[in-house]
Amino acid sequence: MSETAAKASGSVQAPARGARLSRSARRAQLLLAARDVFAAQGYHAAAMDDIAEKAGVSKPVLYQHFPGKLELYRALLTTYADELVARVRDAIGNTSDNRQRVHAAVAAYFDFVAGEGHAYRLVFESDLRSEPEAAALVDGALTKCIDAVAEVVTQDAGLDAARARLLAVGLVGLSQVTAQYWLDSDQGIPRDEAVGLMSALAWKGLAGFPLIHD
C-alpha cells in the first residue's frame, strides 16, 4: 500500500489550526478530512468549507493543495482505487499456491470494504460515478485487478487470454459483489467465515482447470 493510502486509512486527528506540517503530511491530512466529509454527505452535498473545518485549516490552505472540490475528490478516489489494486496484487503475488491465492484475493475485497472511512463506498457507490474521469478511475482499478488475476490463470492453466480473462472477471465480480452484500447485511456472518465460504465456492470452480506445470 502506498504511504498516502496508508495514511488515508486512519481516522482524522486534526491538529490545532495553524499547526505546521510538511506539504505531504498536510495533503494526507486534507484527504482524511475529505474522506470523512464525502462519506457522510456525498460528493454533491459536501462543501469545501466543511472539509476545511474538519481538517482544522483555513479555506486558502485547502485551496493551496486542491484547486476545487472535484480535484480533491479525484485525488481521494485515486488513492483508494490504487489501494484496492495493491491489495489484490499483493494477495496473489505472495504465494504460488493457487488455492491460497483465491482465498487471499477474496479476502482482499472483504478487507477493503470493511476498512475505516467507507473507502469502498467512495469508490464504488459515489454519487459522482456519472462524471467521466471518476468513472474512468474506478473502471481502471477494476481492469488492473482483472489483469492481475488473468495473468496468473493464463500462466497456470494454459488458457488463452480471452478465456483466462473471463474467469478473472468472474472471480473479481464474485469477490466484489459478495463483499458488498456482506457489508450491507450488517456483517451478520463473521468476516473469516464469509471469506472462507466464498473462496471455497470460487476454488471449486477454478480447481477444475488443471495446471499445465507443477
N, C-alpha and C positions, 0 to 999 in steps of 0.2 A: 504494500500500500504506500502511496506517496506521502510525503511529510504533510502536505496540505490536507489530503484526505484523512490522515490520521488525526490531525488537529480538529478537523471538521466533524469527527465522530464523537467528540465530547460535548459536555454541556457548557453553556456560555457563562463565564465568570467575568463580567465587565469590570475593568479596572476603574479607578477613580477618574473622573473627567479630567482630561489634560495629561494623563499619565503618558510617559514617553515609551514608545515601543519601536522596534525596528520596523521597516516597511513590510517585510514578510510576515512578522508577528501581527502587525495591525491588520493586514489583509486577511489573515486567518481568523482573527477575532471578528472582523466585519462579516465574513462568510458564516461564522457560527451564529451571529445575531440574525443575519438574513435568513438562515435556515429555520430558526425558531419562528420568526415572524411569518415567512411564507407558508410554513407547515400549519400554523394556527389560523391564518387568514386567507390563504390562497394568493396567487400572484396579483390578480386584479384588485383585490381589496387592500392589499398591503401598501403602505406608503413609505417613502424614504425617511420621513420624519420618525416613523415607528422603528425603523431599523437603526437609525442613528441613536435614538433614545435607548433601545435595547443594548446597543454596544457601548453606551456611555460616551459618545463622541458628538461633536457638532456636525451639522449637515455639510459644511465646507470640507471637513476631514473626510467624510464619507465620499463626497464627490471627487476628492483628490485621487481616490483609488478606483472608483467606478463612475463613469460619466452619467449613468442613468440606471433606472430600475431594471430595464431589460438586460443591460450589460452585466449587472450584478447577478441576475437570475441565471444567465448563461454561464457565468463563471461557476456558480454553485452547481448547476446541472452538470457541467463538465467534470467537476471534482468528483461527484458521486457516480457518474457514468464510468469514469476511469477506475473508481474504486471497485465497482462491480466486475469489470473486465479483469482487473488484477486478482480479485478473489477467485474467479473461475480459472484463470490461467495457473494460479498457484495450486489450486485444487488438483488439477490433472497433471501438473508438472512435477509434483513432489513424490510421486510413486509411479512405478511401472506396472503395478498390479491393477488390472482393469476394473475388477470389482471394487477395489478401494477408490479408484478414480471416479466411478459412477457415484459412490456414496459421498465422496468429497465434493463433487460438482453439485449434487442436490443440496448438500449441507451449506455450500457457499451461498445459495439463494436464500435458504432459510435464515442464515446468519445476517444476510443483508437486509431482509425485510424486518428482522427483529432488532436491528440496530437502533441506537438512540437517534432522536431528532427526525424520525419519519423520513429518512433519506429515500426509502423505496417509494413512498407516495410522491415525493418531489420529482422523482424520475419518471415513474410510470402512471401517475394519476394527476398530474398537474393540469390546472385549467389553462395552461399555456401550450398544450400539446398541438394546438392548431397553428402555432407560429412556426414557419418553415424551418428556421435554424434550430429551434428547440427540438422539433420532431426529428431532424437530421441527427442531432447529437444522441438521442435515445436510440434511434434505428442503428446508428453506427456502433453503439455499445453492444446491442444485441447481435449485430453482424460479427463483431470481433469475438464474442462468446461462442457463436456458432462455428466460426472459422477454427477456433482452438479445439473444439470437440471434434469437428470433422477431420482435422489433420490426424488426430490420434486414431480415429476409426479407419481412415484410409491406410495408415501405416500398419495397423494390427490385423485388420480383417481383409485387406486387399481389395476393398470395394472401389469402384470408380468414384470420381469426385461427386457426381450427381447423387448417387445412392448414399454415399457417406454423409453428404450434406443433409439429405432428407432425415437420416437417423439423428444427426446432430440437432436439427431443428426440433425433432420430437423430444429429445432429452432436455433441451433448453426450455421448450414450451411446457413440458411436464413440470419441470422444476419451478418455473416462474408462476404458473397458474396455481399449483398446489400450495406453494409458499404463500401466495397472496390469499388463497382461501383460508389457510391455517391462521394467518394474521387476522383476517376479518371475522373469523369464527371465535375470537377471543382466546385462541390458543388452548382450546379445551383438551387437546392431546399434547402431552409433553413433547418438547422440541426433538429430543433424541429419538423418541418413538416414531414421530411423524417422519423424520428423515429416514429412519430405518424402513418404514413401510414403503415410502416412495422410491427409495433407492433399490429395494428388493424387487419392486414392480419393474423398474427400468432395467435392472440387471437380468432378470429372467428373459426379457426380450432380446437384449444385446448379446447375451451369452449364447444365443442360437447361431451367431455368426462365428465360425471357427477362426482361430488365429492362423495366420499363414506362416508364423515362425514362433518359436518359444522365446 
